[in-house]
């Protein structure tokens, strides 16, 4: 099975929403494992008030991290599973 590829520039600044339609913010950056290249998290910018009530991991700069494993789909939006965020 072939994995779809999305250049970083294609997901940068996309709105992140849950599959229920709740807005979380926008993609600011990604974090990854340097040795393997494995994507770990999306760094969030302009977090919504809803996002601030979810217990998400944060960067040292107090930016929210969305686990890459929670991504369901990437299109006009980055869709994540809220169950996988908790």
C-alpha distances in whole Angstrom, upper triangle without the diagonal:
4,7,10,13,16,19,22,24,22,22,26,28,26,28,26,26,26,24,28,29,31,31,31,31,29,27,29,27,24,25,23,23,25,24,20,19,18,19,21,23,24,28,30,33,35,34,36,38,36,34,37,37,34,34,31,31,33,34,37,38,37,34,32,28,25,23,19,18,20,18,17,16,18,20,23,24,22,21,22,22,26,26,24,26,29
4,6,9,13,16,18,21,19,19,23,26,24,25,24,25,25,24,28,28,30,30,29,29,27,25,27,25,22,23,21,21,23,22,18,17,16,17,20,22,22,26,28,31,33,33,34,37,35,33,36,36,33,33,31,30,32,32,35,36,36,32,30,27,24,22,18,17,19,17,16,15,16,18,21,22,20,20,21,22,26,26,24,26,29
4,6,10,13,15,18,16,16,19,22,20,22,21,22,22,21,25,25,27,26,25,26,23,21,23,21,18,19,17,19,20,20,16,15,13,14,17,18,18,22,24,27,29,29,31,34,31,29,32,33,30,30,27,27,28,28,32,32,32,29,26,23,20,18,15,14,16,14,13,12,13,15,18,18,16,17,18,19,23,23,21,23,26
4,7,10,13,15,13,13,17,19,17,19,19,20,21,20,24,23,25,24,24,23,21,19,21,19,17,19,18,19,21,21,18,16,15,14,17,18,17,21,22,25,27,27,29,32,30,28,31,32,29,30,27,27,28,28,31,31,31,27,25,22,20,18,14,15,16,13,13,11,10,12,15,16,14,15,17,19,22,23,21,23,26
4,6,9,12,10,11,14,17,16,18,18,20,21,21,25,24,25,24,23,22,19,17,18,16,15,16,15,17,18,19,16,13,13,12,16,16,16,19,21,23,26,26,28,31,30,27,30,32,29,29,26,26,26,26,29,29,29,25,24,21,19,18,14,15,17,14,14,12,10,12,15,15,14,16,17,20,23,24,22,23,26
4,6,8,6,7,10,13,12,15,15,18,19,20,23,22,23,21,20,19,16,13,15,14,12,15,15,17,18,20,17,14,14,12,15,15,13,16,18,20,22,23,25,28,27,25,27,29,27,28,24,24,24,24,27,26,26,23,22,19,17,17,13,15,16,13,14,11,8,10,12,13,11,14,16,19,22,24,21,22,25
4,5,5,7,9,13,13,16,17,19,22,22,26,24,25,23,21,20,16,13,14,12,12,14,14,17,17,19,17,14,14,12,16,15,14,16,18,19,22,23,25,29,28,25,28,30,28,29,25,24,24,23,26,25,26,22,22,19,18,18,15,17,18,15,17,14,11,12,14,15,14,17,18,22,24,26,24,23,27
4,5,6,6,10,11,14,15,18,20,22,25,23,23,21,19,17,13,10,10,8,8,11,12,15,16,18,17,13,13,11,14,13,11,12,14,16,19,20,23,26,26,23,25,28,25,26,22,21,21,19,22,21,22,19,18,16,15,16,13,16,17,15,17,15,12,13,14,14,13,16,17,21,23,25,22,22,25
4,6,5,8,10,13,15,18,21,23,25,23,23,21,19,17,13,10,10,10,11,14,16,19,19,22,20,17,17,15,17,16,13,14,15,15,18,20,22,26,26,23,26,29,27,28,24,24,23,21,24,22,23,20,20,18,18,19,16,19,20,17,19,16,13,13,13,14,13,17,19,22,24,27,25,24,27
4,6,8,8,12,13,16,19,20,23,21,21,19,18,16,12,10,12,12,12,16,17,20,21,23,22,18,18,15,17,16,13,15,15,16,18,20,22,25,25,23,25,28,26,27,24,24,23,23,26,24,24,21,20,19,17,18,15,18,18,15,16,13,9,9,10,11,11,14,17,20,22,25,23,23,26
4,6,5,9,10,13,16,17,20,18,18,16,15,13,9,7,9,9,10,13,15,18,20,22,21,17,16,13,15,13,10,11,12,13,15,16,18,22,21,19,22,24,22,23,20,20,20,19,23,21,21,17,17,15,13,15,12,15,15,12,14,11,8,9,9,8,8,11,13,17,19,22,20,19,23
4,6,9,10,14,17,19,22,19,19,16,14,12,8,5,6,7,9,13,15,19,19,23,21,18,17,14,15,13,10,10,10,10,13,15,17,21,21,18,21,24,22,23,20,20,19,18,21,19,19,15,15,14,14,15,14,17,17,14,17,15,11,12,11,11,10,14,15,19,20,23,21,20,23
4,6,9,12,16,18,20,17,17,13,12,9,5,5,6,9,11,15,18,22,23,26,25,21,21,17,18,15,11,10,9,8,10,12,14,18,19,16,19,22,21,22,19,20,18,18,21,19,18,15,15,14,14,17,16,19,18,15,17,15,12,12,11,10,10,13,15,19,20,23,22,20,23
4,6,10,13,15,17,14,14,11,11,8,5,6,9,11,12,16,18,22,24,27,25,22,20,17,17,14,11,11,10,10,11,13,14,18,17,16,19,21,20,22,19,20,19,20,23,21,20,16,15,15,13,16,14,17,16,13,14,12,9,9,7,6,7,10,12,16,17,21,19,18,22
4,6,10,12,14,11,10,7,8,6,4,7,10,12,14,17,20,24,26,29,27,24,22,18,18,15,11,12,9,10,10,10,11,15,14,13,16,18,17,19,17,19,18,19,23,21,19,16,14,14,12,15,15,17,15,12,14,12,10,10,8,5,6,9,11,14,15,18,18,16,19
4,7,10,12,9,9,6,6,6,6,7,10,12,13,16,18,22,24,27,25,22,20,16,16,12,9,10,8,10,11,10,10,14,12,10,14,16,14,16,14,16,16,18,21,20,18,14,12,11,9,12,12,14,11,9,11,10,9,10,10,6,5,6,7,11,11,15,14,12,16
4,7,8,6,5,4,6,8,9,11,14,16,16,19,21,24,27,30,28,25,22,19,18,15,12,14,11,13,13,11,11,13,11,10,14,15,13,16,15,17,18,20,24,22,20,17,14,14,11,13,13,14,11,10,10,10,10,11,10,7,6,5,6,9,9,13,13,12,15
4,5,5,5,7,7,10,12,14,17,18,18,20,22,25,28,30,28,25,22,19,18,15,14,15,14,16,15,13,12,14,11,10,14,14,12,15,14,17,18,21,24,24,21,18,15,14,11,13,13,13,10,9,9,10,12,13,13,10,8,5,5,6,6,9,10,10,12
4,5,7,10,11,14,15,16,20,21,20,22,24,27,30,32,29,27,24,21,20,18,16,19,17,19,19,17,16,17,14,14,18,17,15,18,17,20,22,24,28,27,25,22,18,17,14,15,15,14,10,10,8,9,12,13,13,10,9,6,6,6,7,10,11,12,14
4,6,9,11,14,17,18,22,23,23,25,27,30,33,35,32,30,27,24,23,20,19,20,18,20,19,17,15,16,13,14,17,16,15,18,18,21,23,26,29,28,26,23,19,19,16,17,18,17,13,13,12,13,15,16,15,13,12,9,9,8,8,11,13,13,15
4,6,9,12,14,16,20,22,22,24,26,30,32,35,32,30,27,24,23,20,18,19,17,18,17,15,13,14,12,13,16,16,15,18,18,21,22,25,28,27,24,21,19,18,16,18,18,18,15,14,13,13,14,14,13,10,11,8,10,10,10,13,15,15,17
4,6,10,12,15,18,20,21,23,25,29,32,34,32,30,27,23,22,19,17,17,14,15,14,12,9,11,8,9,12,12,12,15,15,18,20,22,25,24,21,19,16,16,14,16,18,18,14,14,14,15,15,16,15,12,12,10,10,11,9,13,14,13,15
4,6,9,12,15,17,18,21,24,27,30,32,31,28,25,22,21,17,14,15,11,12,10,9,7,9,8,8,11,12,12,15,15,17,18,20,23,21,19,16,14,14,13,16,17,18,15,14,15,15,14,15,13,10,10,10,10,12,11,15,15,13,16
4,7,10,12,14,15,18,21,24,27,29,28,25,23,19,18,14,12,11,8,9,8,6,5,8,7,5,9,10,10,13,11,14,14,16,19,18,15,12,10,11,9,13,14,16,13,13,15,15,15,16,14,11,10,10,10,12,10,14,14,11,14
4,7,9,12,14,17,20,23,26,29,28,25,23,19,18,14,11,10,6,6,5,5,6,9,10,8,10,13,13,15,13,15,14,15,18,16,14,11,10,11,10,14,15,17,15,14,16,16,14,15,14,10,10,11,12,14,14,17,17,14,17
4,6,9,12,15,18,22,23,27,26,22,21,17,16,13,9,8,6,5,6,7,9,13,13,11,14,16,16,17,15,16,15,15,18,16,15,11,11,11,11,14,14,17,15,14,16,15,13,13,12,9,9,11,12,16,16,19,18,16,19
4,6,8,11,14,18,20,23,22,19,17,14,13,10,6,6,5,6,9,10,13,16,16,13,16,18,17,18,15,15,14,14,17,15,15,11,10,10,9,12,12,15,14,12,15,14,12,13,12,10,8,11,12,16,16,19,17,15,19
4,7,10,14,17,19,22,22,18,18,14,14,11,7,5,5,5,9,11,14,17,18,15,16,19,18,19,16,15,13,12,15,13,13,10,10,10,11,14,13,17,17,15,18,17,15,16,16,13,12,15,16,19,19,22,20,18,21
4,7,10,14,15,18,18,15,14,11,11,9,6,5,7,9,12,13,17,20,20,17,18,21,19,19,16,15,13,12,14,13,14,10,11,10,11,12,12,15,16,15,18,17,15,17,17,15,13,16,16,19,20,22,20,18,21
4,7,10,12,15,14,11,11,7,7,6,4,6,9,11,15,15,19,21,21,18,19,22,19,19,15,14,13,11,14,14,15,12,11,9,9,10,9,13,14,13,16,16,14,17,18,16,13,15,15,18,19,21,18,16,19
4,7,9,12,12,9,9,6,5,5,6,7,11,14,17,17,21,23,23,19,20,22,20,19,15,12,12,10,13,14,14,12,12,9,10,9,9,12,14,14,18,18,17,20,21,19,16,18,17,19,19,21,18,16,19
4,6,9,8,6,5,4,5,7,9,11,15,17,21,21,24,26,26,22,23,25,22,21,17,15,15,13,16,17,18,16,15,12,12,11,10,12,15,15,18,19,18,21,23,21,17,19,18,20,21,22,18,18,20
4,6,6,5,5,7,7,10,13,14,18,21,25,24,27,29,29,25,26,28,25,23,19,16,17,15,17,19,20,18,18,15,15,13,12,14,17,17,21,21,21,24,26,24,21,22,21,22,23,24,20,20,22
4,6,5,8,9,10,13,15,16,20,23,26,26,30,32,31,28,29,31,28,26,22,20,19,17,18,20,22,20,20,17,18,16,15,17,20,20,24,24,23,26,28,26,23,25,24,26,27,27,24,23,25
4,6,8,11,12,16,18,20,23,26,30,30,33,35,34,31,32,33,30,28,25,22,22,20,22,23,25,24,23,20,21,18,17,18,22,22,25,25,25,28,30,29,25,27,26,27,29,29,25,25,27
4,5,9,11,14,17,19,23,26,29,29,32,34,33,29,31,32,29,27,24,22,22,21,23,25,26,24,23,20,19,17,15,16,19,19,22,23,22,25,28,26,23,25,23,25,27,27,23,23,25
4,6,9,12,14,16,20,23,26,26,29,32,31,27,29,30,27,26,22,20,21,19,21,23,24,21,21,17,17,15,13,14,18,17,20,20,19,22,25,23,20,22,21,23,25,25,22,22,24
4,6,10,12,15,18,21,25,24,27,30,28,25,26,28,24,23,20,18,19,18,21,22,23,20,19,15,14,12,9,11,14,14,17,17,17,21,23,21,18,19,18,19,21,22,18,18,21
4,6,8,11,15,18,21,21,23,26,25,21,23,25,21,20,17,15,16,15,18,19,20,17,16,12,11,9,6,9,12,11,14,15,14,18,20,18,15,16,15,17,19,19,16,16,19
4,7,10,13,17,20,19,21,24,22,19,20,22,18,17,14,12,13,13,16,17,17,15,13,9,9,6,5,8,10,11,14,16,16,19,21,19,15,16,14,15,16,17,13,13,15
4,6,9,13,16,15,18,20,19,15,17,19,16,15,11,10,10,10,14,15,14,11,9,6,5,4,5,8,9,10,14,15,14,18,19,16,13,14,12,14,14,16,12,11,14
4,6,10,13,12,15,18,17,14,16,18,15,15,12,11,11,11,14,14,14,10,8,6,5,6,6,10,10,10,13,13,12,15,16,13,10,12,11,14,14,16,14,12,15
4,7,10,10,14,16,16,13,14,17,15,15,11,10,9,8,12,11,10,7,6,5,6,9,10,13,13,13,16,17,15,18,18,15,12,14,13,16,16,18,16,13,16
4,7,6,10,13,13,10,11,14,13,14,11,11,9,10,13,11,10,6,5,6,7,11,12,15,14,13,17,17,15,17,16,13,11,13,13,15,15,18,16,13,16
4,5,9,12,13,11,12,15,15,16,13,14,12,12,14,11,10,7,8,10,11,14,16,19,17,17,19,19,17,18,17,14,13,16,16,18,18,21,19,16,19
4,6,10,11,10,11,14,15,16,15,16,14,14,16,14,12,9,10,12,13,17,18,21,19,19,21,21,19,20,18,15,15,16,17,19,18,21,21,18,20
4,7,8,6,7,10,11,13,11,13,12,13,16,14,11,9,8,10,11,15,17,19,17,17,19,20,19,20,18,15,14,15,15,17,15,18,18,14,16
4,5,5,7,9,10,13,13,15,15,17,19,17,14,12,11,13,13,17,19,21,18,18,20,20,20,20,18,15,15,15,15,16,14,18,18,15,17
4,5,5,7,9,12,13,16,15,18,20,18,15,13,12,15,15,19,21,23,20,20,22,23,23,24,22,19,18,18,17,18,15,18,19,16,16
4,5,5,7,11,11,15,15,18,21,19,16,14,12,14,14,17,19,20,17,18,19,21,21,22,21,17,16,15,14,15,12,15,16,13,13
4,5,5,8,8,11,12,15,17,16,13,11,8,10,10,14,16,17,15,16,18,19,19,21,20,16,15,14,12,13,10,13,14,10,12
4,6,8,8,11,11,14,16,15,11,10,8,11,12,15,18,20,17,19,21,22,23,24,23,20,18,18,16,16,13,16,16,12,13
4,6,9,12,13,16,18,18,14,14,11,13,14,16,19,20,17,19,21,23,24,26,25,21,20,18,16,16,12,14,15,12,11
4,6,9,11,15,17,17,14,13,10,11,11,13,16,17,14,16,18,20,21,24,23,20,17,16,13,13,9,11,11,8,7
4,7,9,13,15,16,13,12,9,10,11,12,16,16,14,17,19,22,23,26,26,22,19,18,15,14,11,12,12,8,7
4,6,10,13,14,11,10,6,6,7,9,13,14,12,15,18,20,20,23,23,20,17,16,13,13,11,12,11,7,7
4,7,10,11,9,9,6,5,8,9,12,14,13,16,19,21,21,24,25,21,18,18,15,16,14,15,12,9,10
4,7,8,5,5,5,6,9,11,14,16,16,17,21,23,22,25,25,22,19,20,17,18,16,18,16,12,13
4,5,5,5,7,7,11,12,15,17,18,19,23,24,23,26,26,23,20,21,19,21,19,21,19,15,17
4,5,7,10,11,15,16,18,21,21,23,27,28,27,29,29,26,24,25,23,24,23,24,22,19,20
4,6,9,11,15,17,19,22,22,23,27,27,26,28,28,25,23,24,23,25,23,25,23,20,21
4,7,9,13,15,18,21,20,21,25,26,25,27,26,23,21,22,21,22,20,22,20,17,18
4,7,10,13,15,18,17,18,22,22,21,23,23,20,18,19,18,19,18,20,18,15,17
4,7,10,13,15,14,15,18,19,19,21,21,18,15,16,14,16,14,16,15,11,13
4,6,9,12,11,12,16,17,17,20,20,17,14,14,12,14,13,15,12,9,12
4,6,9,7,9,12,14,14,17,17,14,11,11,9,10,10,12,9,7,10
4,5,6,8,11,13,14,18,19,16,12,12,9,10,11,11,8,7,10
4,5,6,9,11,11,15,17,14,10,11,9,10,12,13,10,10,13
4,6,8,11,13,16,19,16,12,11,9,9,11,11,8,9,12
4,6,9,11,15,17,14,10,8,5,5,8,8,5,6,10
4,6,8,11,13,11,7,6,4,6,9,11,9,10,13
4,7,10,13,10,8,6,5,6,10,11,10,12,15
4,7,9,8,6,5,7,10,13,15,14,15,18
4,7,6,5,6,9,12,15,18,16,17,20
4,5,6,8,12,15,18,20,19,20,23
4,7,9,13,16,18,21,21,21,24
4,6,9,13,15,18,17,17,20
4,7,10,12,15,14,14,17
4,7,9,12,12,12,15
4,6,9,8,8,12
4,5,5,7,10
4,5,5,7
4,5,6
4,6
4
